[in-house]
Amino acid sequence: MHSNSNSDAGQDFFALQINKHMSGGVFVDIGCSDYQRKNNTLLLEKDFGWTGIGIDMFSGYKSGWDAHRPDSTFIVSDATTIDYKKLFEKHNLPKIIQYVSIDIDPTTGNIDVLKSLPFDDYIFNAITFEHNLYLKDHPNSTETPHVERVKNEAKEFMASQGYTLYKEDVEFQPGKPFEDWYIYEK
C-alpha cells in the first residue's frame, strides 16, 4: 500500500507506471523544490525505495531534504550550469535512470537542462519536461514569448534522441497545459 501523490499532475505515478512499479529505482529531480510539497519524487523514495538526486537553487530547501529524505542527495545549484555526466559519475548513478523531472524557472532554462543531459551515456526511462504552455497567452508573463519555442524545441530534441512523446500537454488544472512526458522505448 502506498500513499497519495505529492506531485502536481501524477508525475510520480507516471514514473512508476513506466517502470512497472519497481522498487529501488533511481531518479534525478531537477528543480525539485520542497522535499514534500508538490514534489515529484517523494512517493518514489518513501514507498518504493528509490534513491536519487534533488537539485534546486534555493538553499532553504536543503534542511528539509536532509532531514526527511535520507535516501537522496540534495544539491544546491543552478541546474543550467551543471555537468550532468560528471555529477552522475560522482554519485555512481546507473546507466539506466528510471525517472528525470525537469522543472526549473524560468521555463527557458528547462531546454538548456534537457540538452545538457548525457543522452549518449545514459538512458532515462521516463522524463517529465515542464514547458508552461498555459502561459502563452498570459499578458503579464515574461515567459509568454518563449513557452511555445521551448515546448517545440524539446519535442524535436527528444525525437532526435530516440524518445517517444508519451503524453502531451499534461495539465495541472483544466485548461493549464504545463508539461510533456517522454519515454524511452527499448
Backbone as ProteinMPNN parsed JSONL, in Angstrom:
{"seq_chain_A": "MHSNSNSDAGQDFFALQINKHMSGGVFVDIGCSDYQRKNNTLLLEKDFGWTGIGIDMFSGYKSGWDAHRPDSTFIVSDATTIDYKKLFEKHNLPKIIQYVSIDIDPTTGNIDVLKSLPFDDYIFNAITFEHNLYLKDHPNSTETPHVERVKNEAKEFMASQGYTLYKEDVEFQPGKPFEDWYIYEK", "coords_chain_A": {"N_chain_A": [[0.837, -1.194, 0.0], [0.561, 2.186, -0.835], [1.107, 5.712, -0.287], [-0.605, 8.773, -1.158], [-0.062, 10.734, -4.144], [2.328, 13.367, -4.237], [2.823, 15.098, -6.201], [2.107, 17.608, -8.763], [0.615, 16.702, -10.978], [0.51, 13.934, -11.009], [3.018, 12.931, -11.717], [4.768, 11.218, -10.371], [3.282, 8.825, -10.286], [3.2, 8.308, -13.025], [5.963, 7.835, -13.507], [6.25, 5.511, -11.993], [4.451, 3.791, -13.332], [5.635, 3.56, -15.916], [7.961, 2.314, -15.219], [7.107, -0.104, -14.3], [6.197, -0.268, -11.633], [8.437, -0.718, -10.063], [10.689, -1.444, -7.367], [13.357, 0.282, -5.757], [14.335, 2.028, -7.739], [15.949, 4.743, -9.591], [16.13, 8.263, -9.436], [16.319, 11.59, -10.86], [15.766, 14.704, -9.845], [15.214, 17.64, -11.019], [15.11, 20.925, -10.219], [13.728, 20.556, -7.896], [12.519, 21.627, -5.604], [10.645, 21.922, -2.565], [11.018, 19.273, -0.153], [8.724, 17.8, 0.124], [6.149, 19.119, -0.468], [4.301, 19.474, -3.387], [6.0, 17.73, -4.771], [7.755, 15.666, -7.034], [9.046, 13.258, -6.522], [8.95, 12.226, -3.925], [7.09, 10.156, -3.171], [8.161, 8.023, -4.647], [10.626, 7.621, -3.391], [9.944, 7.235, -0.634], [7.941, 5.191, -0.545], [8.671, 3.263, -2.396], [11.333, 2.801, -2.287], [13.204, 4.138, -3.88], [16.182, 5.873, -4.907], [18.12, 8.887, -5.254], [18.859, 12.075, -6.774], [18.225, 15.386, -5.836], [17.881, 18.608, -7.121], [18.18, 22.041, -6.661], [18.09, 25.619, -6.784], [17.51, 27.077, -4.525], [18.667, 27.306, -1.398], [17.311, 27.049, 0.975], [15.667, 24.837, 0.904], [17.236, 22.657, 1.454], [17.641, 21.741, 4.161], [15.207, 20.485, 4.858], [15.134, 18.382, 2.965], [17.48, 17.014, 3.737], [16.756, 16.205, 6.307], [14.387, 14.716, 5.981], [14.563, 13.127, 3.711], [16.468, 10.851, 3.538], [17.518, 9.002, 1.739], [18.187, 10.205, -0.563], [20.133, 12.677, -2.309], [20.56, 16.092, -1.842], [21.27, 18.83, -3.837], [22.465, 22.055, -3.932], [22.274, 24.219, -6.453], [22.566, 26.027, -9.571], [20.758, 24.686, -11.986], [21.247, 24.886, -14.695], [23.932, 25.086, -15.026], [25.299, 22.795, -14.5], [27.455, 20.013, -15.016], [26.195, 17.286, -16.077], [26.961, 14.654, -16.706], [29.377, 14.345, -15.264], [28.346, 14.765, -12.691], [26.551, 12.584, -12.418], [28.354, 10.474, -12.597], [29.959, 11.009, -10.343], [28.158, 10.464, -8.298], [27.692, 7.833, -8.698], [25.555, 6.926, -10.35], [23.422, 4.626, -12.029], [23.623, 3.389, -15.448], [21.137, 3.289, -16.549], [18.591, 5.318, -15.771], [15.701, 5.633, -13.983], [13.822, 7.763, -13.811], [13.515, 11.175, -14.684], [12.876, 14.411, -13.689], [12.216, 17.567, -14.937], [12.038, 20.793, -14.091], [12.43, 23.799, -13.806], [12.771, 27.333, -13.123], [13.499, 30.277, -14.95], [11.225, 29.084, -17.533], [12.665, 28.838, -19.915], [15.12, 27.873, -19.103], [14.708, 25.161, -18.815], [14.96, 23.882, -21.312], [17.662, 24.175, -21.748], [18.72, 22.629, -19.677], [17.672, 20.097, -20.373], [18.995, 19.596, -22.828], [21.56, 19.376, -21.892], [21.776, 16.993, -20.58], [23.376, 13.792, -20.372], [22.774, 12.096, -22.87], [24.101, 10.339, -24.57], [25.395, 8.612, -22.92], [23.706, 7.657, -20.953], [20.511, 6.167, -20.248], [17.217, 7.261, -19.948], [14.382, 6.27, -18.542], [11.871, 7.508, -18.144], [10.811, 10.82, -18.593], [9.767, 13.875, -17.35], [8.901, 16.964, -18.581], [8.802, 20.329, -18.102], [7.039, 22.864, -19.747], [5.281, 24.946, -19.576], [3.14, 25.836, -21.244], [0.641, 26.94, -20.884], [1.038, 29.578, -20.292], [1.275, 30.949, -22.653], [-0.534, 32.819, -23.661], [-0.692, 34.655, -21.701], [-0.961, 37.879, -20.517], [0.808, 39.261, -18.779], [3.122, 37.854, -18.326], [6.584, 37.229, -18.37], [7.433, 34.993, -19.555], [5.821, 34.401, -21.708], [6.545, 34.855, -24.562], [8.267, 32.721, -24.982], [7.444, 30.098, -24.335], [6.152, 28.387, -26.244], [8.219, 27.963, -28.094], [10.098, 26.663, -26.427], [8.702, 24.307, -25.791], [8.353, 23.147, -28.392], [11.006, 22.938, -29.258], [12.016, 21.149, -27.377], [10.469, 18.899, -27.981], [11.342, 18.255, -30.599], [14.062, 17.791, -30.067], [13.968, 15.626, -28.252], [12.842, 13.634, -29.867], [14.936, 13.359, -31.669], [16.739, 12.103, -30.054], [15.715, 9.632, -29.744], [13.479, 9.273, -28.162], [10.066, 8.861, -27.138], [7.127, 10.78, -27.319], [5.024, 10.509, -24.808], [2.843, 11.54, -23.359], [1.213, 14.456, -24.081], [1.061, 17.928, -23.301], [0.243, 17.875, -20.537], [-1.919, 18.677, -17.894], [-2.057, 20.783, -15.004], [-4.18, 21.982, -13.933], [-7.519, 22.151, -15.207], [-7.353, 23.201, -18.559], [-4.816, 24.265, -18.317], [-2.121, 23.555, -19.626], [1.079, 22.273, -18.963], [3.247, 20.53, -19.083], [5.175, 18.053, -20.915], [5.432, 14.538, -21.344], [7.858, 12.065, -21.651], [9.111, 8.949, -22.921], [11.513, 6.286, -22.992], [11.699, 3.883, -25.316], [12.647, 0.662, -25.458]], "CA_chain_A": [[0.0, 0.0, 0.0], [1.35, 3.411, -0.856], [0.381, 6.94, -0.008], [-1.021, 9.554, -2.315], [0.932, 11.511, -4.875], [2.606, 14.732, -3.812], [3.114, 15.882, -7.402], [1.009, 18.411, -9.307], [-0.188, 16.047, -12.008], [0.741, 12.496, -11.015], [4.291, 12.579, -12.339], [5.311, 10.049, -9.673], [2.547, 7.653, -10.76], [3.691, 8.073, -14.383], [7.284, 7.196, -13.392], [6.021, 4.147, -11.514], [3.813, 3.016, -14.405], [6.607, 3.288, -16.978], [8.97, 1.414, -14.652], [6.414, -1.303, -13.819], [6.091, -0.194, -10.165], [9.633, -1.333, -9.5], [11.325, -0.941, -6.152], [14.783, 0.532, -5.886], [14.707, 2.797, -8.919], [16.785, 5.927, -9.421], [15.554, 9.475, -10.009], [17.011, 12.875, -10.831], [14.682, 15.67, -9.696], [15.855, 18.918, -11.328], [14.136, 21.933, -9.823], [12.947, 19.693, -7.008], [11.76, 22.425, -4.649], [10.487, 21.383, -1.217], [11.142, 17.807, -0.098], [7.417, 17.154, 0.192], [5.051, 19.842, -1.115], [4.35, 19.485, -4.849], [7.254, 17.072, -5.123], [7.543, 14.563, -7.975], [9.81, 12.042, -6.224], [8.799, 11.775, -2.535], [6.424, 8.856, -3.167], [9.096, 7.031, -5.171], [11.636, 7.348, -2.367], [9.369, 6.759, 0.63], [7.123, 3.981, -0.639], [9.202, 2.289, -3.341], [12.755, 2.617, -2.035], [14.062, 4.738, -4.898], [17.196, 6.818, -4.462], [18.41, 9.816, -6.333], [19.416, 13.407, -6.572], [17.36, 16.545, -5.97], [18.666, 19.806, -7.429], [17.435, 23.288, -6.636], [18.913, 26.791, -6.487], [17.157, 27.658, -3.229], [19.313, 26.537, -0.324], [16.355, 26.865, 2.062], [15.045, 23.51, 0.811], [18.204, 21.612, 1.786], [17.466, 21.159, 5.508], [14.075, 19.567, 4.802], [15.578, 17.183, 2.246], [18.449, 16.28, 4.555], [16.074, 15.63, 7.469], [13.258, 13.832, 5.656], [14.814, 12.335, 2.505], [17.823, 10.343, 3.757], [17.979, 8.126, 0.667], [18.524, 11.008, -1.729], [21.101, 13.744, -2.097], [20.099, 17.406, -2.29], [22.361, 19.668, -4.314], [22.121, 23.46, -4.164], [22.995, 24.639, -7.66], [21.858, 26.464, -10.76], [20.688, 23.463, -12.794], [21.725, 25.127, -16.063], [25.401, 25.159, -15.043], [25.83, 21.508, -14.048], [27.93, 18.986, -15.942], [25.41, 16.145, -15.58], [27.728, 13.416, -16.803], [30.272, 14.313, -14.097], [27.513, 14.616, -11.493], [26.058, 11.206, -12.361], [29.501, 9.62, -12.294], [30.353, 11.265, -8.952], [27.175, 9.826, -7.413], [27.582, 6.429, -9.109], [24.237, 6.593, -10.875], [23.484, 3.572, -13.049], [23.49, 3.843, -16.841], [19.703, 3.444, -16.788], [17.96, 6.097, -14.71], [14.281, 5.375, -14.2], [12.969, 8.949, -13.933], [14.068, 12.523, -14.589], [11.909, 15.503, -13.667], [12.85, 18.845, -15.268], [11.045, 21.798, -13.7], [13.086, 24.964, -13.212], [12.318, 28.649, -13.577], [12.402, 30.396, -15.906], [10.96, 27.958, -18.421], [13.72, 28.722, -20.923], [16.195, 27.067, -18.543], [14.408, 23.73, -18.934], [15.518, 23.346, -22.549], [19.116, 24.111, -21.548], [18.972, 21.454, -18.837], [17.383, 18.898, -21.169], [20.053, 19.381, -23.817], [22.838, 19.11, -21.229], [21.8, 15.633, -20.032], [24.266, 12.94, -21.165], [21.987, 11.079, -23.578], [24.981, 9.354, -25.199], [25.948, 7.727, -21.895], [22.664, 7.203, -20.028], [19.132, 6.014, -20.712], [16.241, 7.771, -18.989], [13.139, 5.575, -18.894], [10.75, 8.446, -18.149], [11.195, 12.214, -18.366], [8.708, 14.883, -17.37], [9.527, 18.209, -19.017], [7.883, 21.465, -17.944], [7.123, 23.892, -20.783], [4.38, 26.038, -19.165], [2.426, 26.331, -22.418], [-0.532, 27.714, -20.464], [1.416, 30.995, -20.198], [1.495, 31.531, -23.982], [-1.421, 33.964, -23.899], [-0.761, 35.432, -20.462], [-0.478, 39.218, -20.876], [1.798, 39.84, -17.864], [4.21, 36.914, -18.064], [7.808, 37.367, -19.164], [7.622, 33.692, -20.202], [4.888, 34.28, -22.823], [7.095, 34.66, -25.91], [9.224, 31.617, -25.042], [6.962, 28.762, -23.968], [5.919, 27.533, -27.423], [9.541, 27.602, -28.613], [10.68, 25.676, -25.515], [7.96, 23.049, -25.986], [8.65, 22.584, -29.714], [12.425, 22.581, -29.298], [12.157, 19.923, -26.579], [9.839, 17.815, -28.732], [12.257, 17.892, -31.683], [15.284, 17.247, -29.478], [13.7, 14.297, -27.687], [12.682, 12.718, -31.003], [16.273, 13.108, -32.223], [17.442, 11.232, -29.109], [15.055, 8.332, -29.739], [12.444, 9.229, -27.128], [8.691, 8.951, -27.603], [6.228, 11.647, -26.563], [4.034, 9.607, -24.22], [1.649, 12.333, -23.044], [1.48, 15.846, -24.42], [0.271, 18.988, -22.663], [-0.323, 17.463, -19.253], [-2.471, 19.854, -17.209], [-2.112, 20.777, -13.549], [-5.57, 22.378, -13.751], [-8.152, 22.138, -16.526], [-7.001, 24.32, -19.419], [-3.486, 24.787, -17.971], [-1.084, 22.602, -20.013], [2.374, 22.739, -18.478], [4.326, 19.552, -19.244], [5.133, 16.912, -21.814], [6.06, 13.365, -20.73], [8.573, 11.262, -22.627], [9.609, 7.633, -22.502], [12.481, 5.608, -23.832], [11.183, 2.549, -25.634], [13.763, -0.2, -25.847]], "C_chain_A": [[0.872, 1.244, 0.0], [0.459, 4.623, -0.643], [0.013, 7.642, -1.307], [0.148, 10.301, -2.937], [1.102, 12.89, -4.249], [2.844, 15.64, -5.009], [1.875, 16.63, -7.889], [0.069, 17.625, -10.206], [0.071, 14.542, -12.098], [2.022, 12.062, -11.702], [4.907, 11.348, -11.688], [4.6, 8.771, -10.105], [2.97, 7.284, -12.187], [5.04, 7.347, -14.342], [7.145, 5.753, -12.927], [5.43, 3.266, -12.616], [4.832, 2.619, -15.469], [7.65, 2.28, -16.501], [8.355, 0.208, -13.948], [6.404, -1.416, -12.288], [7.284, -0.838, -9.45], [10.044, -0.687, -8.178], [12.781, -0.659, -6.483], [15.215, 1.249, -7.147], [15.561, 4.005, -8.558], [16.111, 7.109, -10.119], [16.558, 10.623, -9.969], [15.911, 13.921, -10.914], [15.283, 17.077, -9.812], [14.833, 20.041, -11.169], [13.168, 21.324, -8.825], [12.103, 20.442, -5.99], [11.739, 21.753, -3.268], [10.531, 19.853, -1.228], [9.803, 17.102, -0.202], [6.362, 17.84, -0.671], [5.272, 19.937, -2.622], [5.637, 18.84, -5.353], [6.989, 15.831, -5.963], [8.194, 13.249, -7.567], [9.655, 11.52, -4.796], [8.173, 10.384, -2.46], [7.377, 7.746, -3.624], [10.106, 6.624, -4.101], [11.029, 6.682, -1.135], [8.678, 5.405, 0.517], [7.698, 2.898, -1.553], [10.716, 2.126, -3.247], [13.681, 3.163, -3.106], [15.076, 5.655, -4.226], [17.45, 7.799, -5.59], [18.974, 11.125, -5.864], [18.307, 14.43, -6.766], [18.233, 17.774, -6.168], [17.751, 21.013, -7.397], [18.374, 24.432, -6.282], [18.693, 27.322, -5.077], [17.691, 26.788, -2.093], [18.378, 26.282, 0.856], [15.655, 25.512, 2.039], [15.947, 22.395, 1.34], [17.944, 20.959, 3.139], [16.302, 20.179, 5.54], [14.433, 18.27, 4.093], [16.508, 16.358, 3.119], [17.775, 15.573, 5.723], [15.072, 14.542, 7.097], [13.469, 12.936, 4.445], [16.217, 11.737, 2.58], [18.377, 9.475, 2.627], [18.285, 8.88, -0.627], [19.493, 12.112, -1.316], [20.54, 15.037, -2.647], [21.311, 18.249, -2.651], [21.83, 21.073, -4.565], [22.95, 23.938, -5.35], [22.027, 25.213, -8.682], [21.9, 25.281, -11.73], [21.217, 23.647, -14.205], [23.247, 25.143, -16.155], [26.067, 23.83, -14.702], [26.341, 20.673, -15.222], [27.291, 17.683, -15.455], [26.16, 14.824, -15.683], [28.664, 13.278, -15.604], [29.483, 14.105, -12.808], [27.037, 13.177, -11.336], [27.186, 10.242, -12.02], [29.925, 9.769, -10.829], [29.437, 10.536, -7.968], [26.883, 8.376, -7.809], [26.179, 6.045, -9.587], [24.386, 5.53, -11.959], [23.265, 4.153, -14.438], [22.03, 3.941, -17.284], [19.12, 4.134, -15.561], [16.462, 6.049, -14.978], [13.454, 6.645, -14.446], [13.776, 10.226, -13.774], [12.913, 13.509, -14.661], [12.664, 16.796, -13.938], [11.811, 19.942, -15.093], [11.743, 22.964, -13.007], [12.447, 26.24, -13.748], [13.539, 29.494, -13.885], [12.331, 29.178, -16.837], [12.074, 27.759, -19.44], [14.898, 27.899, -20.405], [15.966, 25.576, -18.716], [14.999, 23.128, -20.207], [17.035, 23.236, -22.442], [19.491, 22.885, -20.722], [18.776, 20.178, -19.654], [18.528, 18.585, -22.122], [21.407, 19.097, -23.179], [22.886, 17.736, -20.557], [22.643, 14.731, -20.939], [23.535, 11.766, -21.843], [22.858, 10.017, -24.241], [25.474, 8.306, -24.207], [24.899, 7.099, -20.978], [21.343, 7.054, -20.761], [18.227, 6.492, -19.583], [14.885, 7.173, -19.367], [11.948, 6.508, -19.021], [11.275, 9.842, -17.832], [9.931, 13.064, -18.384], [9.385, 16.23, -17.592], [8.514, 19.349, -18.945], [8.133, 22.501, -19.039], [6.215, 25.086, -20.495], [3.625, 26.664, -20.332], [1.218, 27.188, -22.041], [-0.223, 29.218, -20.358], [1.496, 31.69, -21.552], [0.618, 32.748, -24.271], [-1.558, 34.851, -22.665], [-0.159, 36.815, -20.697], [0.66, 39.756, -19.99], [2.997, 38.936, -17.602], [5.406, 37.193, -18.967], [8.096, 36.079, -19.93], [6.84, 33.575, -21.515], [5.553, 34.053, -24.178], [7.96, 33.404, -26.071], [8.618, 30.215, -24.927], [6.703, 27.854, -25.17], [7.24, 27.082, -28.037], [10.169, 26.511, -27.758], [10.018, 24.317, -25.722], [8.359, 22.381, -27.302], [10.104, 22.151, -29.84], [12.671, 21.284, -28.519], [11.607, 18.72, -27.342], [10.757, 17.32, -29.855], [13.525, 17.23, -31.133], [15.059, 15.832, -28.96], [13.51, 13.26, -28.793], [14.051, 12.367, -31.585], [17.099, 12.192, -31.328], [16.792, 9.851, -28.989], [13.983, 8.172, -28.669], [11.076, 9.469, -27.741], [7.9, 9.893, -26.702], [5.068, 10.781, -26.092], [2.728, 10.342, -23.93], [1.991, 13.804, -23.235], [0.531, 16.777, -23.675], [-0.492, 18.505, -21.43], [-0.764, 18.738, -18.524], [-2.394, 19.696, -15.699], [-3.464, 21.285, -13.065], [-6.204, 22.329, -15.129], [-7.805, 23.404, -17.318], [-5.627, 24.916, -19.154], [-2.394, 23.756, -18.318], [0.301, 23.125, -19.628], [3.516, 21.77, -18.694], [4.065, 18.609, -20.4], [5.902, 15.787, -21.156], [6.605, 12.466, -21.823], [8.999, 9.935, -22.034], [10.661, 7.147, -23.496], [11.977, 4.205, -24.069], [12.316, 1.71, -26.205], [13.412, -1.04, -27.051]], "O_chain_A": [[1.828, 1.33, 0.77], [-0.761, 4.567, -0.796], [0.29, 7.153, -2.402], [1.202, 10.47, -2.324], [0.136, 13.5, -3.791], [3.046, 16.842, -4.836], [0.75, 16.331, -7.487], [-1.141, 17.855, -10.197], [-0.13, 13.943, -13.155], [2.106, 10.946, -12.215], [5.504, 10.52, -12.375], [5.245, 7.736, -10.274], [3.086, 6.105, -12.522], [5.24, 6.362, -15.053], [7.848, 4.871, -13.419], [5.861, 2.129, -12.806], [4.881, 1.458, -15.875], [8.16, 1.486, -17.292], [8.995, -0.424, -13.107], [6.577, -2.497, -11.726], [7.145, -1.422, -8.375], [9.763, 0.485, -7.931], [13.364, -1.28, -7.372], [16.355, 1.092, -7.583], [15.855, 4.258, -7.389], [15.595, 6.984, -11.23], [17.499, 10.634, -9.176], [15.208, 14.019, -11.92], [15.793, 17.63, -8.838], [13.832, 20.1, -11.884], [11.958, 21.54, -8.893], [11.069, 19.933, -5.557], [12.704, 21.1, -2.869], [10.127, 19.221, -2.204], [9.747, 15.931, -0.576], [5.746, 17.196, -1.519], [6.308, 20.424, -3.075], [6.283, 19.359, -6.264], [6.103, 15.037, -5.645], [7.935, 12.22, -8.191], [10.187, 10.455, -4.485], [8.685, 9.52, -1.749], [7.392, 6.659, -3.048], [10.404, 5.443, -3.925], [11.549, 5.676, -0.652], [8.823, 4.562, 1.403], [7.267, 1.746, -1.496], [11.314, 1.396, -4.037], [14.817, 2.708, -3.234], [14.853, 6.147, -3.12], [17.048, 7.575, -6.732], [19.482, 11.271, -4.753], [17.544, 14.36, -7.729], [19.22, 17.957, -5.455], [16.688, 21.021, -8.018], [19.349, 24.234, -5.557], [19.584, 27.945, -4.498], [17.216, 25.675, -1.868], [18.634, 25.383, 1.658], [15.105, 25.085, 3.054], [15.465, 21.303, 1.642], [18.021, 19.735, 3.25], [16.399, 19.137, 6.189], [14.08, 17.186, 4.556], [16.346, 15.143, 3.231], [18.171, 14.468, 6.092], [14.927, 13.556, 7.82], [12.64, 12.068, 4.174], [17.073, 12.082, 1.765], [19.583, 9.238, 2.567], [18.6, 8.276, -1.652], [19.644, 12.428, -0.136], [20.092, 15.083, -3.792], [22.256, 18.368, -1.871], [20.871, 21.262, -5.313], [24.173, 24.047, -5.263], [20.831, 24.924, -8.662], [22.966, 24.924, -12.233], [21.598, 22.672, -14.853], [23.795, 25.208, -17.256], [27.294, 23.762, -14.626], [25.724, 20.638, -16.287], [27.794, 17.052, -14.525], [26.001, 13.96, -14.821], [28.737, 12.211, -14.994], [29.907, 13.35, -11.932], [27.11, 12.613, -10.244], [26.997, 9.303, -11.247], [30.213, 8.779, -10.157], [29.889, 10.051, -6.931], [25.936, 7.769, -7.309], [25.681, 4.966, -9.265], [25.358, 5.535, -12.714], [22.78, 5.276, -14.583], [21.723, 4.599, -18.278], [19.154, 3.596, -14.455], [16.01, 6.385, -16.073], [12.488, 6.609, -15.208], [14.601, 10.355, -12.87], [12.082, 13.454, -15.568], [13.642, 17.098, -13.254], [10.834, 20.017, -15.839], [11.668, 23.11, -11.787], [11.678, 26.212, -14.709], [14.525, 29.435, -13.151], [13.254, 28.367, -16.907], [12.393, 26.622, -19.79], [15.609, 27.285, -21.201], [16.923, 24.804, -18.761], [15.484, 21.997, -20.192], [17.629, 22.305, -22.987], [20.459, 22.19, -21.029], [19.62, 19.283, -19.627], [18.976, 17.442, -22.21], [22.316, 18.624, -23.86], [23.925, 17.352, -20.021], [22.621, 14.898, -22.159], [23.668, 10.611, -21.438], [22.395, 8.897, -24.455], [25.921, 7.231, -24.609], [25.182, 6.112, -20.3], [21.088, 7.726, -21.761], [18.443, 6.169, -18.415], [14.31, 7.533, -20.394], [11.107, 6.328, -19.902], [12.079, 10.023, -16.918], [9.128, 12.983, -19.313], [10.323, 16.592, -16.882], [7.498, 19.335, -19.64], [9.258, 22.957, -19.243], [6.371, 26.137, -21.116], [3.487, 27.885, -20.4], [0.82, 28.067, -22.805], [-1.143, 30.035, -20.339], [1.755, 32.892, -21.611], [1.006, 33.615, -25.053], [-2.446, 35.701, -22.602], [1.019, 36.926, -21.037], [1.404, 40.633, -20.429], [3.811, 39.237, -16.729], [5.258, 37.37, -20.176], [8.914, 36.073, -20.85], [7.169, 32.732, -22.35], [5.158, 33.131, -24.891], [8.343, 33.064, -27.19], [9.225, 29.245, -25.38], [7.008, 26.663, -25.113], [7.363, 25.931, -28.457], [10.711, 25.541, -28.288], [10.7, 23.297, -25.816], [8.668, 21.189, -27.327], [10.403, 21.125, -30.452], [13.441, 20.428, -28.955], [12.215, 17.65, -27.345], [10.927, 16.115, -30.039], [13.997, 16.23, -31.674], [15.872, 14.941, -29.206], [13.972, 12.126, -28.663], [14.299, 11.218, -31.95], [18.056, 11.571, -31.792], [17.259, 9.004, -28.228], [13.622, 7.051, -28.313], [10.941, 10.186, -28.732], [7.988, 9.815, -25.477], [4.227, 10.371, -26.892], [1.644, 9.835, -24.216], [2.93, 14.325, -22.634], [-0.636, 16.458, -23.451], [-1.701, 18.703, -21.304], [-0.061, 19.748, -18.542], [-2.635, 18.611, -15.169], [-3.848, 21.047, -11.92], [-5.499, 22.453, -16.131], [-7.943, 24.522, -16.821], [-5.298, 25.966, -19.705], [-1.807, 23.153, -17.42], [0.651, 24.267, -19.927], [4.671, 22.151, -18.504], [2.926, 18.386, -20.812], [6.906, 16.026, -20.485], [5.915, 12.145, -22.791], [9.218, 9.804, -20.83], [10.687, 7.543, -24.661], [11.84, 3.421, -23.13], [12.863, 1.998, -27.27], [14.237, -1.826, -27.517]]}, "name": "protein", "num_of_chains": 1, "seq": "MHSNSNSDAGQDFFALQINKHMSGGVFVDIGCSDYQRKNNTLLLEKDFGWTGIGIDMFSGYKSGWDAHRPDSTFIVSDATTIDYKKLFEKHNLPKIIQYVSIDIDPTTGNIDVLKSLPFDDYIFNAITFEHNLYLKDHPNSTETPHVERVKNEAKEFMASQGYTLYKEDVEFQPGKPFEDWYIYEK"}
